[in-house]
Amino acid sequence: MSPRSRRLARPERLPLSPAQARLWFLHRLGGSAVTYAVPLLLRLHGPLDEDALGRALTALARRHEILRTCYPEHEGRPVQQVLPEAAPVPLTTTALNGESMAQAARRLAAEPFDLADRPPLRAHLLTGPGGARALLLVLHHIAHDEASTAPLVRDLGLLYAAELDPDLPELKPSPPSSTPTTPSGTATPPQPARTGCCPTGAPRSPGRPMRSPCRSTGPG
């Protein structure tokens, strides 16, 4: 084993950072689930390959460990436990029945998280009249900070494009770390999440086409 591998070796269960421990404690106290939910509403335009989108979501969680990390208790203390890389991210299709996209996003974001047994990421494909569609990602703030939104949307777009065209070059792997980090590279969320859908764009990677139907918009 190389010196670098020894430095990055880590146990199966990891302690929470102080910020994560505070969020975990507040989560256990109960209250409104939407307080620490981060909903990202991505309007979809053009043809959509749902199977490819599902694979891209799983690849996103494979790329970012924090998106497949649970927070169970071990010997009376909360710990971080990373699920295997192959763990799929379910994509739930939700038909809009008289709701707007924004209303459905708020309702789904208000559903509680089970941090002990399930990852802090949920994915919903919203379908409305006239072929309107949107991808709703709901993340718990214990695993997501505001600075992570743009890298997350960018990576998802590039991974979806790669599922459509296997000839595209693969994304460079994320740098190894001794603890799961957010897509922005921080180990803990630095500030409270804002409720509502985040209107963040998806920047393109230099020299590579986005080729994604996703466009991030606000809740209007």
Secondary structure, DSSP 8 states (H G I E B T S, - for coil): --HHHHHH---SEEE--HHHHHHHHHHHH-S-GGGGEEEEEEEE-S---HHHHHHHHHHHHHH-GGGGEE--EETTEEEEEE--TT----EEEEE-SS--HHHHHHHHHTS---TTTS-SEEEEEEE-GGG-EEEEEEEEGGG--GGGHHHHHHHHHHHHHHHH-TTS---------SS---TTS-SS--S---SS---------TTS-----EEE----
